[in-house]
Amino acid sequence: MKKLFFLSSVLLSFIILVYFFYKSEIIGNGENRSYYLKYYLLVGGYLFSCLILIFTNNKIQSLFFYPKVVFILSIFLFELSFHYTEFKKVNLIKKEVKNFNKLNYDNRQRYEVYIDLNKKIKRVSLGTGPSTFLDKNIIDKINLDKLFPLSSKSFSETITCNANGNYATYFSDRYGFNNPDDQWENEIEFLFIGDSFTTGCERRPNDIPSIIRDKTGKVTINLSLPGSGPLSEYASLREYTKNKNVKNIIWMFYEKNDLEEIANELSNTFLKKYFIDKNFNFSQDLINKQDEVDKIIDKTNQIELAKGLVMSEAKTLKSKLINFIKLSKTRIFFENKNKTHAVELKKNESYKANLKDFNELVQLTKLFADKIESNLYFVYLPEMKRYKDFKENDKLNNVKNIIINNDIEFINIHEEVFKKENAPIDLFTLEILKFNYYNTNGFKKVALAIKKKLNY
């Protein structure tokens, strides 16, 4: 029996190594060789040890037989625990969302929401931001040599995010932003730039710019998009304020990742042109190229849909069984653990460089605001982690110093809103959800604090 086990292990290990070679060299053309190297070593080492044990005596085989069986069983039990935890978490999310929002949790993926909406509405789009076009998988499939989109699809029911158990959507304006289209016809009192915190993971009128619009009765434009970083926000400001009178620019900065996104944005040829152009001459003329932008967004939608359909196949019982045998979740767990450590090291190494680039970008934004005779306000939005860990970080002070040194008004939402709360974490969506945005009450309090600081 022991010899048969070791013989079977050798055969199975060999088949697995052939499969790795096929995936790495035939399918991947050798591009993922470094990724598979650790699996070659692990399975190859196991094969070699079993091969040696075949030719040893029964006593030595017994010595290694039970530990190997226990090891294999332990790995699969570890994999099973991930599947069980995921099943429990989904049910817990559904329960907590229903208790909190009195609504059923929508566990559909974005592509599934798109398919369902598209049956009722002709123009539907998946919310797309500039970070989409920094993704190598997208760049390889779409020609972006002539144009880099800074908006989403125009006049479309746009699906954004599921921050509170249900997907938020908005009908986009002529440029693909989250505004009533008639806002573009008049002088702009407030113009917001930011990421998904400002785009709105809440339906209108519960997002921050909509609350400001409703409370002041003034024309308010929201140029924010999910995945926008400081440089793409600055680029949007330059592109979409042409021939417009803008009284106040409100720059929304999210504590968690906005600073870190600058390095990635500077790697893009188009975005870097905005950064190095100190005279504000460079332009893609995007306000006159919305048809081209719409076509690119349609292509990205199709890529996400195709990816989603592959994911849906993975939900079948057959696929789940194959993924279980392949130890998919166990591999992801250890890969993410290593990746997280590497990302943290990279963040620490690039922090000073990001601050330097951010300072230069702030100077450019201030100069541009002065050029178009607009008041510039900088709003610092704290993340949930600050109130979970109860730790101050130096990012707030470093960013604040840069803003104040450039003679820009700094609105600290940590001080103006969250610090005044007995339980600041209650202004966020449920902690168990994947992304933690402010909830409806949180967005409202933030919007009212901004309105107060603007003296309206």
C-alpha positions in Angstrom: 0.0 0.0 0.0 2.8 2.4 0.9 4.7 1.7 -2.2 1.5 2.1 -4.3 1.0 5.5 -2.6 4.5 6.7 -3.5 4.1 5.4 -7.0 0.8 7.2 -7.4 2.3 10.4 -6.0 5.2 10.3 -8.5 2.8 9.8 -11.4 0.4 12.5 -10.2 3.3 14.9 -9.5 4.7 14.3 -13.0 1.3 15.1 -14.5 1.1 18.3 -12.5 4.5 19.4 -13.6 3.5 18.8 -17.2 0.4 20.9 -16.6 2.6 23.7 -15.2 4.8 23.5 -18.2 1.8 23.6 -20.5 0.3 26.7 -18.7 3.7 28.5 -18.4 5.4 27.8 -21.8 2.6 26.8 -24.2 -0.3 29.0 -23.1 1.8 31.8 -21.5 4.7 31.8 -24.0 7.1 31.7 -21.0 5.9 35.1 -19.7 4.8 33.7 -16.4 7.8 31.4 -15.9 8.8 33.2 -12.7 5.3 32.7 -11.3 5.4 29.0 -11.8 8.9 28.5 -10.5 7.9 28.1 -6.9 5.3 25.4 -7.9 7.9 23.6 -10.0 10.2 23.5 -7.0 7.5 22.4 -4.6 6.0 19.7 -6.7 9.4 18.6 -8.1 10.8 18.3 -4.6 7.8 16.2 -3.6 8.1 14.0 -6.7 11.8 13.5 -6.0 11.3 12.5 -2.4 8.6 10.0 -3.3 10.8 8.5 -6.1 13.6 7.9 -3.6 11.1 6.3 -1.1 9.9 3.8 -3.6 13.4 2.2 -3.5 13.7 2.2 0.3 12.8 -0.6 2.7 9.4 -0.8 4.4 10.6 0.6 7.6 11.8 3.9 6.0 8.6 4.1 3.9 6.5 3.8 7.0 8.5 6.6 8.6 7.5 9.0 5.8 4.1 7.6 4.7 1.9 8.9 7.5 3.5 12.4 7.6 2.9 12.8 3.8 -0.7 11.6 4.1 -1.3 14.0 7.0 0.3 16.8 5.0 -1.9 16.3 2.0 -5.0 16.0 4.0 -4.1 19.1 6.0 -3.7 21.1 2.8 -7.1 20.1 1.5 -8.7 20.8 4.9 -7.1 24.2 4.8 -8.6 24.7 1.3 -12.0 23.5 2.5 -11.9 26.0 5.4 -11.6 28.9 2.9 -14.7 27.7 1.0 -16.6 27.3 4.3 -15.5 30.7 5.6 -16.6 32.3 2.3 -20.0 30.6 2.4 -20.5 31.8 6.0 -19.4 35.4 5.1 -21.8 35.7 2.2 -24.7 34.7 4.5 -23.5 37.0 7.3 -23.3 39.9 4.8 -26.8 39.3 3.6 -28.1 39.2 7.2 -26.2 42.4 8.3 -27.2 44.4 5.2 -30.9 43.5 5.7 -30.7 44.5 9.4 -28.9 47.7 8.6 -30.6 48.9 5.4 -33.8 46.9 5.6 -32.9 45.7 2.1 -31.8 42.4 0.6 -28.1 42.2 -0.2 -27.4 42.3 -4.0 -24.7 39.7 -4.4 -24.6 40.0 -8.2 -21.3 41.0 -9.9 -21.3 44.3 -11.9 -21.4 42.4 -15.2 -24.6 40.6 -14.1 -26.2 44.0 -13.2 -25.2 45.3 -16.6 -26.8 42.3 -18.4 -30.0 42.7 -16.4 -30.2 46.4 -16.9 -29.4 46.1 -20.6 -32.6 44.1 -21.0 -34.6 47.2 -20.0 -32.4 50.1 -21.0 -30.6 50.6 -24.3 -27.6 52.7 -23.1 -26.0 51.0 -20.1 -22.4 51.3 -19.1 -20.1 50.0 -16.4 -18.6 52.9 -14.4 -15.1 53.3 -15.8 -12.3 55.6 -14.5 -8.8 56.5 -15.6 -7.2 53.7 -13.6 -8.9 51.2 -16.0 -6.6 52.5 -18.8 -3.5 52.0 -16.7 -4.3 48.3 -16.4 -1.9 46.3 -18.6 -4.6 43.8 -19.5 -6.7 46.6 -20.9 -3.8 48.4 -22.6 -2.9 45.2 -24.5 -6.5 44.9 -25.8 -7.4 48.5 -26.7 -5.5 51.0 -28.8 -4.9 54.0 -26.6 -2.1 55.6 -28.7 -4.3 58.5 -29.8 -6.5 59.2 -26.8 -6.6 58.6 -23.0 -10.2 58.8 -21.7 -10.8 60.9 -18.5 -14.5 60.3 -18.4 -17.1 57.6 -18.8 -19.8 56.9 -21.4 -22.2 59.8 -22.1 -25.9 59.7 -21.6 -25.9 56.2 -20.1 -27.3 54.5 -17.0 -23.9 53.9 -15.4 -23.3 51.2 -12.8 -20.8 52.3 -10.1 -20.3 50.3 -6.9 -22.0 48.3 -4.2 -21.0 50.0 -1.0 -24.1 49.3 1.1 -25.4 46.1 -0.2 -27.0 47.5 -3.3 -25.5 48.9 -6.5 -25.6 52.6 -7.1 -26.3 53.9 -10.6 -26.5 57.3 -12.3 -27.6 58.6 -15.6 -24.4 60.3 -17.0 -24.2 63.7 -18.6 -22.9 64.6 -22.1 -19.3 63.8 -21.0 -20.0 60.7 -18.9 -19.9 62.3 -15.5 -22.4 62.0 -12.6 -24.4 65.3 -13.2 -27.8 66.4 -14.5 -26.8 67.4 -18.0 -28.3 70.9 -17.8 -25.7 71.9 -15.2 -23.3 72.4 -18.1 -25.4 75.3 -19.6 -24.6 77.8 -16.9 -21.7 79.3 -15.0 -20.3 76.8 -12.5 -20.4 77.7 -8.9 -18.8 74.5 -7.6 -16.7 72.0 -9.5 -15.6 68.8 -7.7 -12.7 66.5 -8.6 -12.0 63.3 -6.8 -12.4 59.5 -7.0 -15.3 57.1 -6.2 -15.9 58.7 -2.8 -17.0 61.8 -4.7 -18.5 60.1 -7.8 -21.0 58.6 -5.5 -21.5 55.1 -4.2 -24.9 56.5 -3.3 -27.5 57.4 -5.8 -28.3 61.0 -6.5 -29.1 63.1 -4.5 -27.1 61.4 -1.7 -23.6 61.9 -3.1 -21.6 64.9 -1.8 -21.8 67.2 -4.9 -25.6 66.6 -5.2 -26.1 67.5 -1.6 -24.2 70.7 -2.1 -26.2 71.4 -5.3 -29.5 70.8 -3.5 -28.6 72.8 -0.3 -27.2 75.8 -2.1 -29.3 75.9 -5.3 -26.1 76.6 -7.2 -24.7 75.0 -10.4 -22.5 72.1 -9.3 -20.4 69.9 -11.6 -18.9 66.6 -10.5 -15.8 65.5 -12.5 -15.0 62.6 -10.2 -14.7 59.0 -11.4 -13.9 55.7 -9.7 -10.1 55.0 -9.7 -9.1 58.6 -10.4 -5.8 59.7 -8.8 -4.5 63.2 -8.3 -2.9 63.5 -11.7 -5.9 62.3 -13.7 -8.1 64.6 -11.6 -5.9 67.5 -12.5 -6.0 66.4 -16.2 -9.8 66.3 -16.1 -9.9 69.8 -14.6 -7.8 71.1 -17.5 -9.9 69.3 -20.1 -13.4 70.0 -18.9 -13.1 73.7 -17.8 -12.4 75.0 -21.2 -14.5 78.0 -22.0 -16.2 77.7 -18.7 -16.5 80.1 -15.8 -15.8 78.2 -12.6 -16.0 80.0 -9.3 -14.9 77.3 -6.8 -12.9 74.1 -7.4 -13.2 71.5 -4.6 -10.4 68.9 -4.7 -11.4 65.8 -2.8 -8.5 63.8 -1.5 -9.0 60.3 -0.1 -6.5 59.3 2.7 -6.1 55.7 1.9 -4.7 55.6 -1.6 -4.7 58.9 -3.5 -1.1 59.8 -2.8 0.1 56.3 -3.8 -1.7 56.5 -7.2 0.5 59.3 -8.5 3.5 57.1 -9.4 1.3 54.7 -11.5 -0.3 57.7 -13.2 3.1 59.2 -14.1 4.0 56.0 -15.9 1.4 56.9 -18.5 2.5 58.9 -21.5 -0.6 61.0 -21.8 -1.0 61.8 -18.1 2.6 62.7 -17.8 2.2 65.3 -20.5 -0.2 67.2 -18.3 2.4 67.0 -15.5 5.4 68.3 -17.5 3.4 71.0 -19.4 3.8 74.0 -17.1 2.1 76.4 -19.5 -1.2 74.5 -19.8 -0.8 74.1 -23.5 -1.3 70.4 -23.8 -4.8 69.1 -24.4 -6.5 66.1 -25.9 -9.5 68.2 -26.7 -11.7 65.6 -25.0 -14.8 67.9 -24.9 -15.0 67.4 -28.6 -14.1 63.7 -28.7 -16.8 62.2 -26.6 -17.9 59.8 -29.5 -14.4 58.4 -29.5 -14.4 58.1 -25.7 -17.8 56.3 -25.8 -16.4 53.7 -28.3 -13.4 53.0 -26.0 -15.7 52.7 -23.0 -17.9 50.2 -24.9 -14.8 48.1 -25.6 -13.8 48.1 -22.0 -17.3 47.1 -21.0 -17.1 44.1 -23.4 -13.8 43.1 -21.9 -15.3 43.2 -18.4 -18.3 41.3 -19.6 -16.2 38.6 -21.1 -14.2 38.3 -17.9 -17.4 38.2 -16.0 -18.8 35.3 -18.1 -15.6 33.3 -17.4 -16.2 34.0 -13.7 -19.8 32.8 -14.0 -18.5 29.5 -15.3 -16.3 29.2 -12.3 -19.4 29.2 -10.1 -20.6 25.9 -11.5 -20.3 22.8 -9.3 -17.8 21.3 -11.8 -15.6 24.4 -11.7 -15.8 24.6 -8.0 -14.6 21.0 -7.7 -11.7 21.6 -10.1 -10.7 24.8 -8.2 -10.8 22.8 -4.9 -8.5 20.1 -6.4 -6.2 22.9 -7.7 -6.1 24.4 -4.2 -7.1 27.8 -5.7 -8.0 29.6 -2.5 -5.0 28.3 -0.6 -2.6 29.5 -3.4 -4.4 32.9 -3.5 -4.0 33.2 0.3 -0.2 32.7 0.3 0.3 34.8 -2.9 -1.7 37.7 -1.5 0.3 37.4 1.8 3.6 37.8 -0.1 2.1 40.5 -2.4 0.8 42.6 0.6 4.3 42.5 2.2 5.9 43.5 -1.1 3.3 46.3 -1.7 3.9 47.7 1.8 7.7 47.8 1.3 7.2 49.5 -2.1 4.9 52.1 -0.5 7.4 52.9 2.1 10.2 53.2 -0.5 8.2 55.5 -2.8 6.5 57.6 -0.1 9.0 60.5 -0.3 9.0 60.5 -4.1 5.2 60.5 -4.1 5.1 63.5 -1.7 7.6 65.4 -4.0 5.5 64.7 -7.1 2.3 65.6 -5.2 3.8 68.9 -4.1 4.6 69.7 -7.7 1.1 68.7 -8.8 -0.5 70.9 -6.1 1.6 73.8 -7.4 0.3 73.2 -10.9 -3.3 72.9 -9.8 -3.0 76.2 -7.8 -1.5 77.9 -10.8 -4.2 76.6 -13.1 -7.0 77.6 -10.7 -5.5 81.1 -10.5 -5.3 81.2 -14.3 -9.0 80.5 -14.7 -9.7 82.8 -11.7 -11.2 80.1 -9.5 -11.0 79.6 -5.7 -9.3 76.3 -4.9 -10.3 74.2 -1.8 -8.6 71.0 -0.7 -10.8 68.5 1.2 -9.0 65.7 3.2 -11.3 62.6 3.5 -10.2 60.1 6.2 -10.4 56.3 5.8 -12.1 53.8 8.1 -8.7 52.3 9.2 -7.9 55.5 11.1 -10.9 54.8 13.5 -10.4 51.1 13.7 -6.7 51.2 14.7 -6.9 54.5 16.6 -3.6 55.5 15.1 -2.5 58.8 13.7 -0.4 58.7 10.5 2.0 61.3 9.2 0.3 61.4 5.8 -2.4 63.9 7.0 0.3 66.3 8.4 2.5 66.0 5.3 -0.3 66.6 2.9 -1.7 69.4 5.0 1.7 71.2 5.1 2.0 70.9 1.3 -1.5 72.4 0.8 -1.1 75.3 3.3 2.4 76.1 1.9 0.8 76.5 -1.5 -1.7 79.0 -0.1 -4.7 76.7 -0.6 -7.5 76.4 2.0 -7.3 73.0 3.7 -10.6 71.4 4.9 -9.9 68.6 7.3 -12.9 66.3 7.4 -11.3 64.3 10.2 -11.5 67.4 12.4 -14.7 68.9 11.0 -16.8 65.7 11.1 -15.4 62.4 12.4 -13.5 63.6 15.4 -16.7 65.1 16.8 -18.5 61.8 16.7 -18.7 59.4 19.6 -18.5 56.5 17.2 -17.0 57.8 14.0 -17.0 54.3 12.4 -20.8 54.5 12.4 -20.5 57.0 9.5 -19.0 54.2 7.3 -20.7 51.4 5.5 -20.7 48.0 7.2 -17.2 46.9 8.0 -17.8 43.3 6.7 -18.3 44.6 3.1 -15.4 44.6 0.7 -15.1 48.4 0.3 -15.8 50.8 3.2 -17.2 54.1 1.9 -19.1 56.6 4.0 -22.8 55.7 4.4 -25.7 58.0 3.6 -25.4 59.8 6.9 -21.7 60.0 6.6 -21.8 61.6 3.1 -24.5 64.1 4.3 -22.4 65.2 7.3 -19.3 65.6 5.1 -21.2 67.6 2.5 -22.7 69.9 5.1 -19.2 70.4 6.7 -17.8 71.4 3.2 -20.8 73.7 2.6 -20.1 75.4 5.9 -16.4 75.9 5.2 -17.3 77.4 1.8 -19.5 79.9 3.6 -22.7 79.0 1.8 
